């Protein structure tokens, strides 16, 4: 039998550089990270500052569904 993982869920973080004009990007596309969070401790959407190789700088990555 498989164990229940509990409150931990897998989430996807997407860069907010997709809303910027095309001239500031190094290349086309959207960069995403995958991580997990505890649903009980963090019920709201997660926002982390990480490096985006598409826009070549540290930007805020927001949780998407």
mmCIF file as gemmi writes it, N, C-alpha and C atoms, coordinates in Angstrom:
data_model
loop_
_atom_site.group_PDB
_atom_site.id
_atom_site.type_symbol
_atom_site.label_atom_id
_atom_site.label_alt_id
_atom_site.label_comp_id
_atom_site.label_asym_id
_atom_site.label_entity_id
_atom_site.label_seq_id
_atom_site.pdbx_PDB_ins_code
_atom_site.Cartn_x
_atom_site.Cartn_y
_atom_site.Cartn_z
_atom_site.occupancy
_atom_site.B_iso_or_equiv
_atom_site.pdbx_formal_charge
_atom_site.auth_seq_id
_atom_site.auth_asym_id
_atom_site.pdbx_PDB_model_num
ATOM 1 N N . UNK Axp A 1 ? 0.811 -1.185 0 1 0 ? 1 A 1
ATOM 2 C CA . UNK Axp A 1 ? 0 0 0 1 0 ? 1 A 1
ATOM 3 C C . UNK Axp A 1 ? 0.858 1.254 0 1 0 ? 1 A 1
ATOM 4 N N . UNK Axp A 2 ? 0.45 2.215 -0.746 1 0 ? 2 A 1
ATOM 5 C CA . UNK Axp A 2 ? 1.178 3.478 -0.794 1 0 ? 2 A 1
ATOM 6 C C . UNK Axp A 2 ? 0.787 4.36 0.384 1 0 ? 2 A 1
ATOM 7 N N . UNK Axp A 3 ? 1.782 5.116 0.875 1 0 ? 3 A 1
ATOM 8 C CA . UNK Axp A 3 ? 1.516 6.03 1.975 1 0 ? 3 A 1
ATOM 9 C C . UNK Axp A 3 ? 0.929 7.333 1.448 1 0 ? 3 A 1
ATOM 10 N N . UNK Axp A 4 ? 0.114 7.96 2.256 1 0 ? 4 A 1
ATOM 11 C CA . UNK Axp A 4 ? -0.431 9.262 1.918 1 0 ? 4 A 1
ATOM 12 C C . UNK Axp A 4 ? 0.637 10.314 2.205 1 0 ? 4 A 1
ATOM 13 N N . UNK Axp A 5 ? 0.895 11.208 1.268 1 0 ? 5 A 1
ATOM 14 C CA . UNK Axp A 5 ? 1.94 12.209 1.45 1 0 ? 5 A 1
ATOM 15 C C . UNK Axp A 5 ? 1.516 13.354 2.352 1 0 ? 5 A 1
ATOM 16 N N . UNK Axp A 6 ? 0.248 13.437 2.683 1 0 ? 6 A 1
ATOM 17 C CA . UNK Axp A 6 ? -0.196 14.463 3.62 1 0 ? 6 A 1
ATOM 18 C C . UNK Axp A 6 ? -0.43 15.799 2.962 1 0 ? 6 A 1
ATOM 19 N N . UNK Axp A 7 ? 0.061 16.857 3.613 1 0 ? 7 A 1
ATOM 20 C CA . UNK Axp A 7 ? -0.243 18.213 3.181 1 0 ? 7 A 1
ATOM 21 C C . UNK Axp A 7 ? 0.723 18.746 2.125 1 0 ? 7 A 1
ATOM 22 N N . UNK Axp A 8 ? 1.79 17.999 1.799 1 0 ? 8 A 1
ATOM 23 C CA . UNK Axp A 8 ? 2.756 18.497 0.822 1 0 ? 8 A 1
ATOM 24 C C . UNK Axp A 8 ? 2.218 18.326 -0.589 1 0 ? 8 A 1
ATOM 25 N N . UNK Axp A 9 ? 2.295 19.408 -1.365 1 0 ? 9 A 1
ATOM 26 C CA . UNK Axp A 9 ? 1.845 19.36 -2.75 1 0 ? 9 A 1
ATOM 27 C C . UNK Axp A 9 ? 2.942 19.909 -3.659 1 0 ? 9 A 1
ATOM 28 N N . UNK Axp A 10 ? 2.914 19.51 -4.908 1 0 ? 10 A 1
ATOM 29 C CA . UNK Axp A 10 ? 3.88 19.981 -5.892 1 0 ? 10 A 1
ATOM 30 C C . UNK Axp A 10 ? 3.323 21.224 -6.578 1 0 ? 10 A 1
ATOM 31 N N . UNK Axp A 11 ? 4.154 22.274 -6.684 1 0 ? 11 A 1
ATOM 32 C CA . UNK Axp A 11 ? 3.717 23.517 -7.31 1 0 ? 11 A 1
ATOM 33 C C . UNK Axp A 11 ? 4.702 23.909 -8.41 1 0 ? 11 A 1
ATOM 34 N N . UNK Axp A 12 ? 4.262 24.787 -9.295 1 0 ? 12 A 1
ATOM 35 C CA . UNK Axp A 12 ? 5.094 25.311 -10.371 1 0 ? 12 A 1
ATOM 36 C C . UNK Axp A 12 ? 5.241 26.811 -10.18 1 0 ? 12 A 1
ATOM 37 N N . UNK Axp A 13 ? 6.484 27.29 -10.253 1 0 ? 13 A 1
ATOM 38 C CA . UNK Axp A 13 ? 6.775 28.71 -10.14 1 0 ? 13 A 1
ATOM 39 C C . UNK Axp A 13 ? 7.133 29.236 -11.52 1 0 ? 13 A 1
ATOM 40 N N . UNK Axp A 14 ? 6.509 30.355 -11.91 1 0 ? 14 A 1
ATOM 41 C CA . UNK Axp A 14 ? 6.729 30.917 -13.239 1 0 ? 14 A 1
ATOM 42 C C . UNK Axp A 14 ? 7.278 32.33 -13.109 1 0 ? 14 A 1
ATOM 43 N N . UNK Axp A 15 ? 8.228 32.671 -13.975 1 0 ? 15 A 1
ATOM 44 C CA . UNK Axp A 15 ? 8.836 33.997 -13.964 1 0 ? 15 A 1
ATOM 45 C C . UNK Axp A 15 ? 7.83 35.036 -14.437 1 0 ? 15 A 1
ATOM 46 N N . UNK Axp A 16 ? 7.935 36.232 -13.852 1 0 ? 16 A 1
ATOM 47 C CA . UNK Axp A 16 ? 7.032 37.292 -14.268 1 0 ? 16 A 1
ATOM 48 C C . UNK Axp A 16 ? 7.595 38.088 -15.438 1 0 ? 16 A 1
ATOM 49 N N . UNK Axp A 17 ? 8.691 37.648 -16.036 1 0 ? 17 A 1
ATOM 50 C CA . UNK Axp A 17 ? 9.269 38.354 -17.184 1 0 ? 17 A 1
ATOM 51 C C . UNK Axp A 17 ? 8.435 38.149 -18.445 1 0 ? 17 A 1
ATOM 52 N N . UNK Axp A 18 ? 7.449 37.282 -18.418 1 0 ? 18 A 1
ATOM 53 C CA . UNK Axp A 18 ? 6.607 37.083 -19.593 1 0 ? 18 A 1
ATOM 54 C C . UNK Axp A 18 ? 5.745 38.3 -19.881 1 0 ? 18 A 1
ATOM 55 N N . UNK Axp A 19 ? 5.568 39.19 -18.878 1 0 ? 19 A 1
ATOM 56 C CA . UNK Axp A 19 ? 4.781 40.4 -19.059 1 0 ? 19 A 1
ATOM 57 C C . UNK Axp A 19 ? 5.623 41.579 -19.553 1 0 ? 19 A 1
ATOM 58 N N . UNK Axp A 20 ? 6.948 41.413 -19.607 1 0 ? 20 A 1
ATOM 59 C CA . UNK Axp A 20 ? 7.825 42.491 -20.053 1 0 ? 20 A 1
ATOM 60 C C . UNK Axp A 20 ? 7.887 42.531 -21.584 1 0 ? 20 A 1
ATOM 61 N N . UNK Axp A 21 ? 8.313 43.656 -22.161 1 0 ? 21 A 1
ATOM 62 C CA . UNK Axp A 21 ? 8.45 43.72 -23.622 1 0 ? 21 A 1
ATOM 63 C C . UNK Axp A 21 ? 9.505 42.739 -24.132 1 0 ? 21 A 1
ATOM 64 N N . UNK Axp A 22 ? 9.413 42.354 -25.375 1 0 ? 22 A 1
ATOM 65 C CA . UNK Axp A 22 ? 10.302 41.361 -25.97 1 0 ? 22 A 1
ATOM 66 C C . UNK Axp A 22 ? 11.749 41.82 -26.021 1 0 ? 22 A 1
ATOM 67 N N . UNK Axp A 23 ? 12.021 43.122 -26.03 1 0 ? 23 A 1
ATOM 68 C CA . UNK Axp A 23 ? 13.383 43.617 -26.198 1 0 ? 23 A 1
ATOM 69 C C . UNK Axp A 23 ? 14.267 43.358 -24.988 1 0 ? 23 A 1
ATOM 70 N N . UNK Axp A 24 ? 13.706 43.136 -23.789 1 0 ? 24 A 1
ATOM 71 C CA . UNK Axp A 24 ? 14.514 42.931 -22.591 1 0 ? 24 A 1
ATOM 72 C C . UNK Axp A 24 ? 14.897 41.468 -22.396 1 0 ? 24 A 1
ATOM 73 N N . UNK Axp A 25 ? 14.309 40.566 -23.137 1 0 ? 25 A 1
ATOM 74 C CA . UNK Axp A 25 ? 14.6 39.144 -22.962 1 0 ? 25 A 1
ATOM 75 C C . UNK Axp A 25 ? 15.812 38.728 -23.779 1 0 ? 25 A 1
ATOM 76 N N . UNK Axp A 26 ? 16.505 37.71 -23.302 1 0 ? 26 A 1
ATOM 77 C CA . UNK Axp A 26 ? 17.596 37.13 -24.062 1 0 ? 26 A 1
ATOM 78 C C . UNK Axp A 26 ? 17.07 36.222 -25.151 1 0 ? 26 A 1
ATOM 79 N N . UNK Axp A 27 ? 16.025 35.454 -24.826 1 0 ? 27 A 1
ATOM 80 C CA . UNK Axp A 27 ? 15.442 34.54 -25.808 1 0 ? 27 A 1
ATOM 81 C C . UNK Axp A 27 ? 13.954 34.409 -25.53 1 0 ? 27 A 1
ATOM 82 N N . UNK Axp A 28 ? 13.238 33.841 -26.467 1 0 ? 28 A 1
ATOM 83 C CA . UNK Axp A 28 ? 11.797 33.666 -26.305 1 0 ? 28 A 1
ATOM 84 C C . UNK Axp A 28 ? 11.497 32.506 -25.371 1 0 ? 28 A 1
ATOM 85 N N . UNK Axp A 29 ? 10.309 32.518 -24.781 1 0 ? 29 A 1
ATOM 86 C CA . UNK Axp A 29 ? 9.888 31.426 -23.921 1 0 ? 29 A 1
ATOM 87 C C . UNK Axp A 29 ? 9.67 31.88 -22.49 1 0 ? 29 A 1
ATOM 88 N N . UNK Axp A 30 ? 9.157 30.962 -21.686 1 0 ? 30 A 1
ATOM 89 C CA . UNK Axp A 30 ? 8.88 31.226 -20.274 1 0 ? 30 A 1
ATOM 90 C C . UNK Axp A 30 ? 9.65 30.201 -19.46 1 0 ? 30 A 1
ATOM 91 N N . UNK Axp A 31 ? 10.325 30.649 -18.405 1 0 ? 31 A 1
ATOM 92 C CA . UNK Axp A 31 ? 11.102 29.748 -17.571 1 0 ? 31 A 1
ATOM 93 C C . UNK Axp A 31 ? 10.305 29.416 -16.321 1 0 ? 31 A 1
ATOM 94 N N . UNK Axp A 32 ? 10.331 28.145 -15.902 1 0 ? 32 A 1
ATOM 95 C CA . UNK Axp A 32 ? 9.569 27.696 -14.74 1 0 ? 32 A 1
ATOM 96 C C . UNK Axp A 32 ? 10.428 26.813 -13.847 1 0 ? 32 A 1
ATOM 97 N N . UNK Axp A 33 ? 10.184 26.906 -12.537 1 0 ? 33 A 1
ATOM 98 C CA . UNK Axp A 33 ? 10.763 26.017 -11.536 1 0 ? 33 A 1
ATOM 99 C C . UNK Axp A 33 ? 9.647 25.16 -10.958 1 0 ? 33 A 1
ATOM 100 N N . UNK Axp A 34 ? 9.988 23.964 -10.497 1 0 ? 34 A 1
ATOM 101 C CA . UNK Axp A 34 ? 9.042 23.091 -9.824 1 0 ? 34 A 1
ATOM 102 C C . UNK Axp A 34 ? 9.559 22.828 -8.417 1 0 ? 34 A 1
ATOM 103 N N . UNK Axp A 35 ? 8.678 22.946 -7.43 1 0 ? 35 A 1
ATOM 104 C CA . UNK Axp A 35 ? 9.047 22.724 -6.04 1 0 ? 35 A 1
ATOM 105 C C . UNK Axp A 35 ? 7.829 22.189 -5.298 1 0 ? 35 A 1
ATOM 106 N N . UNK Axp A 36 ? 7.946 22.03 -3.994 1 0 ? 36 A 1
ATOM 107 C CA . UNK Axp A 36 ? 6.809 21.573 -3.2 1 0 ? 36 A 1
ATOM 108 C C . UNK Axp A 36 ? 6.635 22.498 -2.006 1 0 ? 36 A 1
ATOM 109 N N . UNK Axp A 37 ? 5.417 22.527 -1.474 1 0 ? 37 A 1
ATOM 110 C CA . UNK Axp A 37 ? 5.131 23.341 -0.3 1 0 ? 37 A 1
ATOM 111 C C . UNK Axp A 37 ? 4.138 22.607 0.577 1 0 ? 37 A 1
ATOM 112 N N . UNK Axp A 38 ? 4.073 23.027 1.839 1 0 ? 38 A 1
ATOM 113 C CA . UNK Axp A 38 ? 3.126 22.469 2.779 1 0 ? 38 A 1
ATOM 114 C C . UNK Axp A 38 ? 1.847 23.29 2.704 1 0 ? 38 A 1
ATOM 115 N N . UNK Axp A 39 ? 0.758 22.655 2.352 1 0 ? 39 A 1
ATOM 116 C CA . UNK Axp A 39 ? -0.517 23.343 2.17 1 0 ? 39 A 1
ATOM 117 C C . UNK Axp A 39 ? -1.056 23.925 3.476 1 0 ? 39 A 1
ATOM 118 N N . UNK Axp A 40 ? -0.766 23.271 4.589 1 0 ? 40 A 1
ATOM 119 C CA . UNK Axp A 40 ? -1.268 23.748 5.886 1 0 ? 40 A 1
ATOM 120 C C . UNK Axp A 40 ? -0.513 24.978 6.373 1 0 ? 40 A 1
ATOM 121 N N . UNK Axp A 41 ? 0.805 25.003 6.197 1 0 ? 41 A 1
ATOM 122 C CA . UNK Axp A 41 ? 1.619 26.127 6.663 1 0 ? 41 A 1
ATOM 123 C C . UNK Axp A 41 ? 1.567 27.328 5.732 1 0 ? 41 A 1
ATOM 124 N N . UNK Axp A 42 ? 1.396 27.088 4.434 1 0 ? 42 A 1
ATOM 125 C CA . UNK Axp A 42 ? 1.406 28.162 3.442 1 0 ? 42 A 1
ATOM 126 C C . UNK Axp A 42 ? 0.183 28.035 2.546 1 0 ? 42 A 1
ATOM 127 N N . UNK Axp A 43 ? -0.985 28.47 3.012 1 0 ? 43 A 1
ATOM 128 C CA . UNK Axp A 43 ? -2.188 28.32 2.183 1 0 ? 43 A 1
ATOM 129 C C . UNK Axp A 43 ? -2.252 29.306 1.022 1 0 ? 43 A 1
ATOM 130 N N . UNK Axp A 44 ? -1.546 30.452 1.14 1 0 ? 44 A 1
ATOM 131 C CA . UNK Axp A 44 ? -1.575 31.447 0.059 1 0 ? 44 A 1
ATOM 132 C C . UNK Axp A 44 ? -0.561 31.069 -1.026 1 0 ? 44 A 1
ATOM 133 N N . UNK Axp A 45 ? -0.612 31.81 -2.134 1 0 ? 45 A 1
ATOM 134 C CA . UNK Axp A 45 ? 0.305 31.53 -3.24 1 0 ? 45 A 1
ATOM 135 C C . UNK Axp A 45 ? 1.72 31.957 -2.881 1 0 ? 45 A 1
ATOM 136 N N . UNK Axp A 46 ? 2.68 31.144 -3.282 1 0 ? 46 A 1
ATOM 137 C CA . UNK Axp A 46 ? 4.082 31.35 -2.952 1 0 ? 46 A 1
ATOM 138 C C . UNK Axp A 46 ? 4.724 32.297 -3.961 1 0 ? 46 A 1
ATOM 139 N N . UNK Axp A 47 ? 5.673 33.114 -3.483 1 0 ? 47 A 1
ATOM 140 C CA . UNK Axp A 47 ? 6.418 34.022 -4.345 1 0 ? 47 A 1
ATOM 141 C C . UNK Axp A 47 ? 7.865 34.032 -3.877 1 0 ? 47 A 1
ATOM 142 N N . UNK Axp A 48 ? 8.792 33.611 -4.742 1 0 ? 48 A 1
ATOM 143 C CA . UNK Axp A 48 ? 10.201 33.478 -4.397 1 0 ? 48 A 1
ATOM 144 C C . UNK Axp A 48 ? 11.031 34.212 -5.44 1 0 ? 48 A 1
ATOM 145 N N . UNK Axp A 49 ? 12.114 34.852 -5.007 1 0 ? 49 A 1
ATOM 146 C CA . UNK Axp A 49 ? 13.014 35.525 -5.926 1 0 ? 49 A 1
ATOM 147 C C . UNK Axp A 49 ? 14.099 34.544 -6.347 1 0 ? 49 A 1
ATOM 148 N N . UNK Axp A 50 ? 14.149 34.233 -7.66 1 0 ? 50 A 1
ATOM 149 C CA . UNK Axp A 50 ? 15.1 33.267 -8.197 1 0 ? 50 A 1
ATOM 150 C C . UNK Axp A 50 ? 15.694 33.8 -9.495 1 0 ? 50 A 1
ATOM 151 N N . UNK Axp A 51 ? 16.728 33.122 -9.993 1 0 ? 51 A 1
ATOM 152 C CA . UNK Axp A 51 ? 17.382 33.539 -11.238 1 0 ? 51 A 1
ATOM 153 C C . UNK Axp A 51 ? 16.632 33.006 -12.442 1 0 ? 51 A 1
ATOM 154 N N . UNK Axp A 52 ? 16.388 33.885 -13.396 1 0 ? 52 A 1
ATOM 155 C CA . UNK Axp A 52 ? 15.724 33.503 -14.642 1 0 ? 52 A 1
ATOM 156 C C . UNK Axp A 52 ? 16.74 33.621 -15.779 1 0 ? 52 A 1
ATOM 157 N N . UNK Axp A 53 ? 17.111 32.512 -16.418 1 0 ? 53 A 1
ATOM 158 C CA . UNK Axp A 53 ? 18.073 32.599 -17.521 1 0 ? 53 A 1
ATOM 159 C C . UNK Axp A 53 ? 17.494 33.246 -18.775 1 0 ? 53 A 1
ATOM 160 N N . UNK Axp A 54 ? 16.181 33.341 -18.879 1 0 ? 54 A 1
ATOM 161 C CA . UNK Axp A 54 ? 15.568 33.961 -20.048 1 0 ? 54 A 1
ATOM 162 C C . UNK Axp A 54 ? 15.735 35.473 -20.034 1 0 ? 54 A 1
ATOM 163 N N . UNK Axp A 55 ? 15.541 36.096 -18.857 1 0 ? 55 A 1
ATOM 164 C CA . UNK Axp A 55 ? 15.718 37.554 -18.769 1 0 ? 55 A 1
ATOM 165 C C . UNK Axp A 55 ? 17.064 37.921 -18.14 1 0 ? 55 A 1
ATOM 166 N N . UNK Axp A 56 ? 17.86 36.928 -17.76 1 0 ? 56 A 1
ATOM 167 C CA . UNK Axp A 56 ? 19.236 37.084 -17.288 1 0 ? 56 A 1
ATOM 168 C C . UNK Axp A 56 ? 19.337 37.951 -16.033 1 0 ? 56 A 1
ATOM 169 N N . UNK Axp A 57 ? 18.406 37.779 -15.086 1 0 ? 57 A 1
ATOM 170 C CA . UNK Axp A 57 ? 18.468 38.512 -13.822 1 0 ? 57 A 1
ATOM 171 C C . UNK Axp A 57 ? 17.619 37.779 -12.78 1 0 ? 57 A 1
ATOM 172 N N . UNK Axp A 58 ? 17.733 38.214 -11.532 1 0 ? 58 A 1
ATOM 173 C CA . UNK Axp A 58 ? 16.909 37.657 -10.464 1 0 ? 58 A 1
ATOM 174 C C . UNK Axp A 58 ? 15.555 38.358 -10.482 1 0 ? 58 A 1
ATOM 175 N N . UNK Axp A 59 ? 14.48 37.583 -10.608 1 0 ? 59 A 1
ATOM 176 C CA . UNK Axp A 59 ? 13.131 38.131 -10.639 1 0 ? 59 A 1
ATOM 177 C C . UNK Axp A 59 ? 12.239 37.33 -9.701 1 0 ? 59 A 1
ATOM 178 N N . UNK Axp A 60 ? 11.058 37.839 -9.459 1 0 ? 60 A 1
ATOM 179 C CA . UNK Axp A 60 ? 10.098 37.141 -8.622 1 0 ? 60 A 1
ATOM 180 C C . UNK Axp A 60 ? 9.421 36.052 -9.432 1 0 ? 60 A 1
ATOM 181 N N . UNK Axp A 61 ? 9.384 34.86 -8.86 1 0 ? 61 A 1
ATOM 182 C CA . UNK Axp A 61 ? 8.678 33.739 -9.458 1 0 ? 61 A 1
ATOM 183 C C . UNK Axp A 61 ? 7.413 33.516 -8.648 1 0 ? 61 A 1
ATOM 184 N N . UNK Axp A 62 ? 6.265 33.514 -9.314 1 0 ? 62 A 1
ATOM 185 C CA . UNK Axp A 62 ? 4.987 33.367 -8.629 1 0 ? 62 A 1
ATOM 186 C C . UNK Axp A 62 ? 4.412 31.992 -8.91 1 0 ? 62 A 1
ATOM 187 N N . UNK Axp A 63 ? 3.67 31.481 -7.944 1 0 ? 63 A 1
ATOM 188 C CA . UNK Axp A 63 ? 3.055 30.167 -8.058 1 0 ? 63 A 1
ATOM 189 C C . UNK Axp A 63 ? 1.891 30.217 -9.058 1 0 ? 63 A 1
ATOM 190 N N . UNK Axp A 64 ? 1.878 29.233 -9.954 1 0 ? 64 A 1
ATOM 191 C CA . UNK Axp A 64 ? 0.758 29.08 -10.875 1 0 ? 64 A 1
ATOM 192 C C . UNK Axp A 64 ? 0.134 27.725 -10.605 1 0 ? 64 A 1
ATOM 193 N N . UNK Axp A 65 ? -1.052 27.507 -11.144 1 0 ? 65 A 1
ATOM 194 C CA . UNK Axp A 65 ? -1.715 26.236 -10.924 1 0 ? 65 A 1
ATOM 195 C C . UNK Axp A 65 ? -1.203 25.178 -11.852 1 0 ? 65 A 1
